[in-house]
Amino acid sequence: MKTILILGGHGFIGTNVLNYIDNHLSDSYNVILFNKSKNHPYGIKFNCTYKRYYGDFSDVSSLKLIFIENEIDIVFHFISTTNPASSSNIKYDIESNLIATIDFVKLMVQFNVKNIVYLSSGGAIYGNTSEKNSETSPTQPQSSYGIVKLAIEKYLMMFANNGKIKPLILRLSNTYGPYHYSMKQGIANVALRSAIEKKKFSVWGNGENLKDYIFIEDFVHILFKLIEMKKHSEIINIGSGTLSSLNTIISHVNCIYPNFSRTLNESKLFDVPNFELDLSKLKKNINFSFTSIEEGINKTNNWLVNQEIDKSN
């Protein structure tokens, strides 16, 4: 049995990773969680989790205790204290994400923990471009969020070049699916929740911008395939390879909820209007059939409806 330390295990991606381990890899991994709050905000529990630590990611002493008390094989770094919108507080973004991550990596080096998976951003890193972006494409982030993500990547590779750690950096496209609770991020989930709750849905721009959306269960499956292949010290784009507009997502939601309505708003400056990832590197390593946007929205809706049924019982 290997031990995974998940930083931010109670978030959307972390929760899906825990669910996947419980359902498919329970004989392979034990999990230690580190979160700001002690318990999952929605009371969800997973069998693979055998230890929980909680505190501020910037608190080195709290993190050091984890290394003192446990033998860790691999770290999943899913913590981000900001998003493109909230990262306008640049000092906080740098301190709580960049500096905190560097301090954490120093702990890894001190306790001889080599392997870390870092979740970067396929949209925010590359910025606004009409080109299909490969891992070697120019990076032009438009927000502090993207700049800090890129800086963390650079520092991780610096430590890797010195032989101190083995990072796997994943530049992920837009994820959606079960266990997503936010009404501020994750456009497909927010649209469905708005439809279920009969609320108007705000569209920033004209809805024609094209982006890569990947169903969360696909991402988690790919993540563990790459772990099994012992990939490290490199950057890999992760996406579905299919572009969808927001209007396409809305049309799929309208098929389920015909009375779903939307309002148009001016585009946000920090948002990357279009992006496409070159997935050649990923496809050389993994042969995978992706969930279509229509099927993914239907699966997400089924999960959301079941959540509403559970609330009413």
N, C-alpha and C positions, 0 to 999 in steps of 0.2 A: 504493500500500500504506500502510495506517495502522498505527501501533504502539500496542499495548496493553501497559501495565504491570499485571501481575496480582500483587497482594499476597496471598500464601497460595495460590499456584497448585498446590501439591502436595496440597491437601486434597480432600475429597469433591467440592465444587462446582467448585473450580478445575480438577481433573482432568477433570471432565465438560465444562467449557468448552473446555479444550485439545483434547479428543477431538472436539468439535463443529467447532472451527475446522479441524482437520486434515481432517475428512470433508466439510465443506460450505463453508468460507470461506477455504481456503488461499491463494486469489488476492487476498484482501482485507486480511488482517491478518498482521503479524508480532507475536510476543509476547516480552516481557521478563518473567522471573519473579523475584520476590523471596520467599525462604523462609528459615526458620530453619536448615534443613539444605540442603546443596548439591544433593543428588540426591533424586529421588523415593524415598520409603521402600520402594516395591515395585518399583523399577527400571524404571518405565514411562517411555518417551521419546516425545516428540511432535515432528513435523517443523516445526511452526509456531514452536517456541521457538528463538530464535537467540541469546539471551543469558540468563545466570542470575547472579543476585546472591544472596548469603546473609548472614544476620546477625540481630541482634535488632531487632524493629520499633521498639523504643524508642531505638535507636542512630541519632541524626540524621545523624552523619557517614557511616555506611554508606548511608543512603538518599540523601543529598545527592550522592554519587558517581554514582548512577543518572541523576540529572537533568543532571549535568555532562557525562556521556559519551553521552547519548542525547536524541533529539527524541521526546517522548512526546505522543501524541494523546489518549489516554484512559486513565484508571486504573480498574481493578476492585479494590475494597477488600473482600476476602474474609477478612481476618485477624480472628480473635477468639481471645484467649488464654484465655477462660473460657467456661463454659456456665452455665445456671441453677443447677446443683448446685454447681459449683466457685467460683462468684462470691461465696461467703460470705466469702472473703478480699477485703473491699471495697477496701482500700488498693491491693492488687495489681491488682484489676479496673480501678480508676480510672487508675492509673499506666500500665499496660501497654496499655490500650485507649483511654480517653478522652484522656489527655494525649499519648500517642503519636500518635493520629490528628490532634489539633490541630497538633502539631509537623510532621507530614507535610503537612498542608494549607498550612501556612506555607511549606513548600518549594515546593509547587505554585504558590503566589502569587509567590514569588521568581523562579521560572523560567517564569512565564507559561503554566502548564499549566492549562487551564480545566475540563476534563471529568472527572468522577469518578462512578462507580456505587458506591453504598454499600449493602451487604447488611445490612438491619436484620431485625427479627423480628416476624412477624405475631401470634405468640402472646404473647411476653413483653412487648411494648409495651403492648397493650391491657389485659392482666390478666384477672382472673376476672369475666366478665360473661355474661349470658344474651342480650345484644343482638347483632345482626349489626353488626360494626364496619366503618365506613367510615373513610377517611383523616382525617376531621374529628371522629371520635368521641372521647370523653374517654379519656385514657391513664392507666392505673392499674397500672403494673408492680409485680410482687410479689417481684422479686429484684433484686440489684445488677446482674445481667446486663441485665435489661430497662431499668433506670434509666439505665445507662451507654449502652446503645443509643439511648435516647431523647435523652439529652444530646448524643450525637454528631450525631444528626439536627438538633437545635436549632443547634448550632455550624455545621454545614454550611450550613444555611439563612441563618444570620447572615452568613457569608462570601458567600453568593449574593446576599443583599440589598444588600451593598456592592459588587456587580459584580465580585468577585474570582474566583469559580469558578462552575461550572454543574453542581451535583450532581443525580443521579437516585437517589432513595432508594427502595429496594424492600423493602416489609414482606412477607417471605416466610413462607408456612406451612410445615408439616412436609414435608421432602423425603425421598425414598428412591429406591433404584435402584442401578445398577452403580457400581463404584469406591468403594463405602462399606465401610470396613474396621473401623470401631470396633465394639466390643462393649458400649459404654457409652451411646451415643446412636444415634438412628435406629431407632425401635421395629420397623418392618417388616423392616429388614435384620437386626436382632438376632434377631428371632423366627425368620427363615429360617435363619440361621447356627446357631442353637441346635438347630433341627430337624435340619439336616444333620449336625451333630456329636453328635446324640442327647443333648443337655443339656437340663435343665429350664429353663423360661423363667419369669422372675419378672414378675408383674403387680402394679403398684402401684395399689391400689384394686380396684374390682369389674370393671373393664374396660368399663364402659358409657359412659364419657365420650366425647363427640363432638368430633372435631377435623377440620380440613382437611388432607388429605395430597395432595401433588403429586409426580408422577413426575419425576425429575430432568431427563430429556431434554425434557419439556414446558417446564420452567422455563428451560432454556438456550435453547430455540427462542424463547420469549417475550422473553428478555433481548436477543437480537440483533435481534428485530423492533423493540423500543423504541429500540435504538441506531440502527437504520436510519432511524427516524422522527425522530431527533434530539431526543428527549424530554430535558428537563433542568429543573432548579430546581423540582422537584415530588416528591411522595410518591405511590407507587402500591402498593396491595395486590396481592400475587401469590399465587394459590392455584388449586385445581382447581374450587372452587365446590361440591364434594360433601363432605358430612360422613360420616365413618366412625368407628365405635367400635373400640377395641382388640380387643374380642371378635369383631368382623367380620373384622379382619385375621387373628386367630388361626384363625377358621373357614376362611379361604382357605388358610392354611398347612396346616391339618388335611386339606384336600382333597388336597394334594400329599403330606403326610407324616401318615398316619392315627395313628401312635403318638406324635405330638408332644404333650408334656405341659407343664403350667404350674403355678406356685405363686402363691398370693395373698399380698400384703403390704399393710401400711398405706400409705395415700397419702402422698406427699411434700409438705411444706408449700410448697415453691417451685414446684411444678408447677401450670400453669394447666389445670384439669380439662376445661374446654370452651371452644372458641372457634370463631367463624364469621366469615369475612371478607366484607365487601361488595365485590364485584368489578365493580361498575357502571363505575367509571372505567377499569379494564383492558379491559372488553368494549366500551367505546365506541371504543377505539383498535385493538383486535385481535380478529379473528374467528378463533377457535381451537377445535379439537376436542381435548378432554383425554383422556388415557389413563385408563381406569377402574381402580379399585383392584385388581380381580381380574386384569386384563390386566397391570398394572404389577407385581404380585407374581409373576406367572408369568414375566415378562421378567427380573425381578431374580433369581428362582430359577435360571433358565437360565444367567445370567451367573455366579452363585455356583457352580453345578455345574461349569461349564467351568473355573472357577478351581481347584476341587478336582482336576479331571482333570489340569490343567497341573502342579499340585504333585506328583502321583504319577508323572509322566513324567520 
